[in-house]
Amino acid sequence: MTKRTKEILDRLDQVYTTEYKCYLNHENAWQLLIATMLSAQCTDARVNIVTKDLFQKYKSPQDFAEADL
């Protein structure tokens, strides 16, 4: 990371802080990815309702890849 990049990131952290709250329920990175894609289509609350059952049925990216369309 260059010095300039670090300065920019530090300034952004000062303005926006490093604390955040993700409203999408997830247990790992791939679940967050899927939930994020779904959230572009509806509310986070609706995504959390849908993904509760979805992530129970499809427990891995491989499960999604092999799912019947």
C-alpha positions as CSV (number, residue, x, y, z in Angstrom):
1,M,0.0,0.0,0.0
2,T,1.4,3.3,-1.0
3,K,1.7,6.2,1.5
4,R,-0.9,8.2,-0.5
5,T,-3.4,5.3,-0.3
6,K,-2.9,4.9,3.4
7,E,-3.5,8.6,3.9
8,I,-6.7,8.5,1.9
9,L,-7.9,5.4,3.9
10,D,-7.0,7.1,7.2
11,R,-9.0,10.2,6.2
12,L,-12.0,8.1,5.2
13,D,-11.8,6.2,8.5
14,Q,-11.8,9.5,10.4
15,V,-14.8,10.8,8.5
16,Y,-16.9,7.6,8.3
17,T,-15.4,5.6,11.2
18,T,-14.5,1.9,10.9
19,E,-17.6,0.8,12.8
20,Y,-20.3,-0.6,10.6
21,K,-23.4,-2.8,11.0
22,C,-24.3,-5.3,8.3
23,Y,-28.0,-5.9,8.4
24,L,-27.8,-9.0,6.2
25,N,-27.6,-12.3,8.2
26,H,-24.7,-14.4,7.1
27,E,-22.1,-16.8,8.6
28,N,-19.4,-16.6,6.0
29,A,-18.2,-14.7,2.9
30,W,-20.1,-16.7,0.3
31,Q,-23.4,-16.3,2.2
32,L,-22.7,-12.5,2.4
33,L,-22.1,-12.4,-1.3
34,I,-25.4,-14.2,-2.1
35,A,-27.3,-12.1,0.4
36,T,-25.8,-8.9,-1.1
37,M,-26.9,-9.9,-4.6
38,L,-30.4,-10.6,-3.4
39,S,-30.5,-7.3,-1.5
40,A,-30.2,-5.4,-4.8
41,Q,-33.6,-6.8,-5.6
42,C,-35.5,-6.2,-2.4
43,T,-35.1,-5.1,1.3
44,D,-32.6,-6.5,3.7
45,A,-35.4,-7.7,5.9
46,R,-36.9,-9.8,3.0
47,V,-33.4,-11.2,2.1
48,N,-33.0,-12.3,5.7
49,I,-36.3,-14.1,5.6
50,V,-35.4,-15.9,2.3
51,T,-31.8,-16.7,3.2
52,K,-32.8,-18.4,6.4
53,D,-34.3,-21.3,4.5
54,L,-32.0,-20.9,1.5
55,F,-28.8,-21.4,3.4
56,Q,-30.3,-24.4,5.2
57,K,-31.0,-26.1,1.9
58,Y,-27.8,-25.0,0.1
59,K,-25.0,-25.3,2.6
60,S,-22.1,-24.5,0.3
61,P,-21.3,-22.8,-3.0
62,Q,-21.1,-26.3,-4.6
63,D,-24.7,-26.9,-3.5
64,F,-25.7,-23.8,-5.3
65,A,-23.7,-24.7,-8.4
66,E,-25.4,-28.1,-8.5
67,A,-28.9,-26.9,-7.8
68,D,-31.7,-27.6,-10.4
69,L,-32.6,-24.4,-12.1
